[in-house]
Amino acid sequence: GYNNSAFGHNAGKNTTTGEENTFLGYVSGDTNTTGDYNVTLGAGADVSTADAQNQIAIGRNVISTGNNQTVIGNSDINWFVWYYRKQHTNCWIQTNNKSNC
């Protein structure tokens, strides 16, 4: 492959013809072989298949669920807060479906 970046022990080690992937963390992205445009961030973070396309997995041992999907956090996460700005107002959304927007 080409234009791949891998940082961490055995990160992306099985990528052969995959292109433009980024793997960061211990054994991060080691399932990928021919997949393209994937990002795995965290120890053990990985894509769902060897030929994954445009998958993002963020967190320890997080596995993406399919092409063109993003997964943040594993099953150990019990609270997630997403902040964003909405018309000059800071907003947040939590995993318990509460929001200040």
N, C-alpha and C positions, 0 to 999 in steps of 0.2 A: 504494500500500500504506500500511500504518500500523504504528506502533510498531517501526520498523526503526532500527538504529543502524549508521552507517558511518563509519569513521575511516581515513584514508589516501587518497592520490591515486587517484581513480577506483574506490575501494572500493564495491561494490554498485551501480555506476553504471547498470546495466541493469534494476534492480528496478523493476517498474511496479505490480503489484497484490499482490506478496508481502507477508506480514505477519510481524512479530515475528522478524526476522532480525538477526543481528549479524555485521558484516564489519569486520575489523581488519587493516590492512596494505595496502601498495601493490597495486592491482588485485585485492584480495581479494574473492571472491564475485561477480566480474563476469559469470559465466555465468547466474546467477540472474535470472529476470524475474518469474515468478509463484509461485515456491516460498515455503514458510512454515516458520518455526521452525528455521532453519539457523544454524550458527555456522562462520565461517571465520576462522582466526587465523594470520597470517603473510603475507609478500609472495607473491602469486600463489596463495595457498590458495584452493580453489574447490570448489563443489558439482559433482555429476556431470551434472546436467541443468538446463534452464531452469526446470522446475517441481518442483525438488527439495523433499522433505519431511523435516524433522527429520534433516538431515545435519550432521556435525561433521567439519571438516578442520583439523588443527593442524600447522603447520610450513611451511617455504618450499616453494612449488610443490606442495603436497599437494592431491590431488584425491580427494574422497570417492568411495566405490564404489557407493553406492546409498542409497535411503531408509532411515531408521532405523538408520544405520550411522555409526561413528566411525573415522576414520583419523588416526593420530598418526605423523608422520614420513614422509619420502619414501624413495626407493630409495638415497639416499646414507647413510642411517642404518645403521650396522653394529652398534650396541650399544644396547639399550634396557633400562632397569631400572625396574620398577614397584614402588614401596614401598607397603605398607599395614600396618595394625595388626590383628593377630589375637589376640584374648583376651589383651590386655596384652603382646603380643610384637610387635616390629617384624619384618616379613617383607619379602622382596624376590623378584621373579621377573625373570629375564634372558631375552634373546632366544635364548640357547643352551639353553633349557629347564632351567636350573639354578634352584634355589630353596633358601631356608633355612627353609622352613615345614614 
